[in-house]
Amino acid sequence: MLSTPVSGLTILYDADCGLCVHLRNWLLRQPQLTPLRAVAAGSAAARHRFPELDHARTLREITVIGDRGQVWTGQAAWVVSLWALAEHRPRAHWLATPAGAPFVRATMLAAAKYRAARGLGTAGGPTPPAAAPESTAPCGEQCAAPG
């Protein structure tokens, strides 16, 4: 799955999203084979540590940064987050295959729907539901279902 060795990962998460905070807490509680750190997306700390990133985009979709400069977004970011966990690495390898991809896509779509229903995932923070049409996934095309 990874071509360059990774000895640590930083997950950028939306601190204004209850689901994102819950998932961050769950990830950090798991036994880790590769250390995970979490930084609020769009925060001063994230901007300072990763000045080259599009920080508005990191608020719309999960972003994971490897300690060697690798960047994963959307579905790949979720899979690499699971890859870091002792109990979930075998599952992450499977999710990275064509057979596992539909499960990752479904998970991402469910999260996008949750975030859209709460007006989350925009660069400027929460927006009223009327400003975010149901057909627009907050994570852009990264979690959109084909067809």
ABEGO torsion letter per residue (X at the ends): XBABBBABBBBBBBAABAAAAAAAAAAAABBBABBBBBBBBGBAAAAAABAABBAAAAAABBBBBBAAGBBBBEAAAAAAAAAABAAAAAAAAAAABAAAAAAAAAAAAAAAAAAAAAGBGBAAEBBBAAABBAABBAAEAAABBBX
